């Protein structure tokens, strides 16, 4: 780029910052997956309770 400034941090410092983030683990991804799973289970349970049970047993 024409007007870009040179990087202020060294590649070693950037690698260290990435290593610190990776060391914390995938907590955000696990939390997101847990919330999505809970939503799917809640929707299934609501559908079962409000649609299937009021229709009665199969004949």
C-alpha positions as MATLAB code, in Angstrom:
seq = 'XXXXXXXXXXXXXXXXXXXXXXXXXXXXXXXXXXXXXXXXXXXXXXXXXXXXXXXXXXX';
ca = [
       0.000    0.000    0.000;
       1.166    3.511   -0.627;
       0.515    5.104    2.789;
       0.782    2.112    5.110;
       2.841    2.392    8.262;
       5.463   -0.225    9.034;
       4.423   -2.798   11.620;
       5.110   -1.675   15.171;
       5.383   -5.148   16.690;
       7.884   -7.796   15.833;
       6.744  -11.146   14.420;
       7.925  -12.832   17.628;
       5.630  -10.611   19.726;
       2.714  -11.368   17.401;
       3.426  -15.100   17.677;
       3.507  -14.818   21.456;
       0.142  -13.038   21.472;
      -1.367  -15.777   19.289;
       0.063  -18.464   21.584;
      -1.554  -16.793   24.613;
      -4.958  -16.728   22.909;
      -4.680  -20.361   21.789;
      -3.618  -21.450   25.289;
      -6.970  -20.268   26.684;
      -8.757  -22.930   24.658;
     -11.943  -22.979   22.604;
     -14.280  -21.805   25.362;
     -16.279  -19.540   23.051;
     -16.885  -22.304   20.514;
     -17.933  -24.750   23.228;
     -20.293  -22.170   24.732;
     -21.843  -21.450   21.341;
     -22.305  -25.161   20.636;
     -23.908  -25.652   24.061;
     -26.347  -22.791   23.522;
     -27.281  -24.089   20.061;
     -27.827  -27.590   21.441;
     -29.981  -26.262   24.280;
     -32.101  -24.297   21.775;
     -32.658  -27.381   19.618;
     -33.606  -29.518   22.630;
     -35.984  -26.805   23.904;
     -37.671  -26.524   20.489;
     -38.033  -30.307   20.251;
     -39.549  -30.479   23.742;
     -41.962  -27.613   23.035;
     -43.037  -29.229   19.753;
     -43.582  -32.546   21.533;
     -45.570  -31.011   24.384;
     -47.710  -28.607   22.356;
     -48.251  -30.586   19.130;
     -47.930  -34.322   19.662;
     -49.388  -34.762   23.142;
     -52.589  -32.750   22.518;
     -53.373  -34.934   19.471;
     -53.691  -38.010   21.663;
     -52.472  -41.556   21.162;
     -52.199  -43.233   17.778;
     -55.133  -45.379   16.760;
];
